[in-house]
Amino acid sequence: MSSNEISTVKDLVKVLHDGVTFYTDAKIELKGSGYESALQEMIDARQQALARLQPLIFLREGETEPGTTISGSLHKTYTDILAAIKSNKSQVYIAQLEELEDRTLEYIQKAQYEAVSIDIKTALNYIHKSLRQCHDRMRSLKRSAA
């Protein structure tokens, strides 16, 4: 595994952690909105992706990646503030979560570009397919919420 490969995979893991946190908070904020099952599916997809990647990182580094990104935290805070001042909280969260989906796909594609190990490539291909479906679902929810 090259240093770029492990670095981009660890960055992706951080973005996945951001997503779990953001979706979990959104699920709480949007309780009763009818979006809870979709949000839980997004959480589950990220947790499954983490379950595939963390062991690969552990094998190479001797520890897993527990971190998140600063931009993910700032984006969540921005969304919370925006939702507090806008009349349609669901619409705000769905739009911001769709942006998170875009960001996640960017990180997956970067990791795929840097991947050289077969096990990493295989994991990323599976994760890309799963999270592409999440992206498409959130884009559809965004359109219907508008």
C-alpha positions as CSV (number, residue, x, y, z in Angstrom):
1,M,0.0,0.0,0.0
2,S,1.4,3.4,-1.0
3,S,1.3,6.3,1.4
4,N,-1.1,8.1,-0.9
5,E,-3.4,5.1,-0.9
6,I,-3.6,4.8,2.9
7,S,-3.9,8.6,3.2
8,T,-6.8,8.9,0.8
9,V,-8.6,5.9,2.4
10,K,-8.2,7.5,5.8
11,D,-9.6,10.8,4.5
12,L,-12.5,8.8,3.1
13,V,-13.1,7.2,6.5
14,K,-13.2,10.6,8.1
15,V,-15.8,11.8,5.6
16,L,-17.8,8.6,6.3
17,H,-17.6,9.4,10.1
18,D,-18.8,12.9,9.3
19,G,-21.7,11.4,7.4
20,V,-22.8,9.1,10.2
21,T,-22.7,12.0,12.6
22,F,-24.6,14.4,10.3
23,Y,-27.3,11.8,9.3
24,T,-27.7,10.8,13.0
25,D,-28.3,14.4,14.0
26,A,-30.6,15.0,11.0
27,K,-32.6,12.0,11.9
28,I,-33.2,13.5,15.4
29,E,-33.9,17.0,14.0
30,L,-36.4,15.7,11.4
31,K,-38.1,13.2,13.7
32,G,-41.7,12.8,12.5
33,S,-41.0,14.2,9.1
34,G,-41.2,10.8,7.3
35,Y,-37.5,10.9,6.4
36,E,-36.3,8.8,9.3
37,S,-36.1,5.5,7.4
38,A,-34.2,7.0,4.5
39,L,-31.8,8.7,6.9
40,Q,-31.2,5.5,8.7
41,E,-30.4,3.7,5.4
42,M,-27.7,6.4,4.8
43,I,-26.3,5.8,8.3
44,D,-26.3,2.0,7.7
45,A,-24.5,2.4,4.3
46,R,-21.8,4.5,5.9
47,Q,-21.4,2.1,8.8
48,Q,-21.1,-0.8,6.4
49,A,-18.5,1.1,4.4
50,L,-16.6,1.8,7.6
51,A,-16.8,-1.9,8.5
52,R,-15.1,-2.7,5.2
53,L,-12.4,0.0,5.3
54,Q,-11.4,0.1,9.0
55,P,-9.9,-3.5,9.0
56,L,-7.8,-2.7,6.0
57,I,-6.4,0.4,7.7
58,F,-5.8,-1.6,10.9
59,L,-3.9,-4.3,9.0
60,R,-1.6,-1.6,7.5
61,E,-1.4,0.9,10.3
62,G,-2.1,-1.1,13.5
63,E,-5.0,1.1,14.4
64,T,-8.2,2.3,12.9
65,E,-9.1,5.9,11.9
66,P,-11.4,7.4,14.5
67,G,-11.4,11.0,13.2
68,T,-13.7,13.4,11.4
69,T,-13.0,16.4,9.2
70,I,-13.2,20.0,10.3
71,S,-15.2,20.9,7.2
72,G,-17.7,18.2,8.1
73,S,-18.2,19.7,11.5
74,L,-18.5,23.2,10.1
75,H,-21.0,22.1,7.5
76,K,-23.2,20.5,10.1
77,T,-23.1,23.6,12.3
78,Y,-24.0,25.8,9.2
79,T,-26.9,23.5,8.5
80,D,-28.2,23.7,12.1
81,I,-28.1,27.5,12.0
82,L,-29.7,27.6,8.6
83,A,-32.4,25.2,9.7
84,A,-33.1,27.4,12.7
85,I,-33.9,30.5,10.6
86,K,-35.6,28.9,7.6
87,S,-39.3,27.9,7.6
88,N,-38.7,24.4,6.0
89,K,-36.2,22.6,8.2
90,S,-36.6,19.4,6.3
91,Q,-35.7,21.0,3.0
92,V,-32.6,22.6,4.5
93,Y,-31.3,19.3,5.9
94,I,-32.1,17.3,2.8
95,A,-30.3,19.9,0.6
96,Q,-27.2,19.9,2.8
97,L,-27.2,16.1,3.1
98,E,-27.2,15.9,-0.7
99,E,-24.1,18.1,-0.7
100,L,-22.5,15.6,1.8
101,E,-23.3,12.9,-0.7
102,D,-21.5,14.8,-3.4
103,R,-18.5,15.2,-1.1
104,T,-18.5,11.6,-0.2
105,L,-18.4,10.5,-3.8
106,E,-15.5,12.8,-4.5
107,Y,-13.5,11.2,-1.7
108,I,-14.3,7.7,-2.9
109,Q,-13.2,8.6,-6.5
110,K,-10.0,10.1,-5.2
111,A,-9.3,7.0,-3.1
112,Q,-10.1,4.8,-6.1
113,Y,-7.6,6.8,-8.2
114,E,-4.9,6.3,-5.6
115,A,-5.7,2.7,-4.8
116,V,-3.1,0.1,-5.8
117,S,-3.9,-2.8,-3.5
118,I,-6.4,-5.3,-4.7
119,D,-8.2,-5.5,-1.4
120,I,-8.5,-1.7,-1.2
121,K,-9.7,-1.5,-4.8
122,T,-12.3,-4.2,-4.2
123,A,-13.6,-2.5,-1.0
124,L,-13.8,0.9,-2.8
125,N,-15.6,-0.5,-5.8
126,Y,-18.3,-2.0,-3.5
127,I,-18.5,1.1,-1.4
128,H,-18.7,3.3,-4.5
129,K,-21.7,1.4,-5.7
130,S,-23.5,1.5,-2.4
131,L,-22.9,5.2,-1.8
132,R,-23.7,6.1,-5.3
133,Q,-27.2,4.7,-4.6
134,C,-27.3,6.8,-1.4
135,H,-26.4,9.9,-3.5
136,D,-29.1,9.2,-6.0
137,R,-31.7,8.7,-3.3
138,M,-30.8,11.9,-1.5
139,R,-30.9,13.8,-4.9
140,S,-34.4,12.4,-5.4
141,L,-35.5,13.4,-1.9
142,K,-34.1,16.9,-2.5
143,R,-36.1,17.2,-5.7
144,S,-39.3,16.0,-4.0
145,A,-38.7,18.3,-1.0
146,A,-38.3,21.4,-3.1
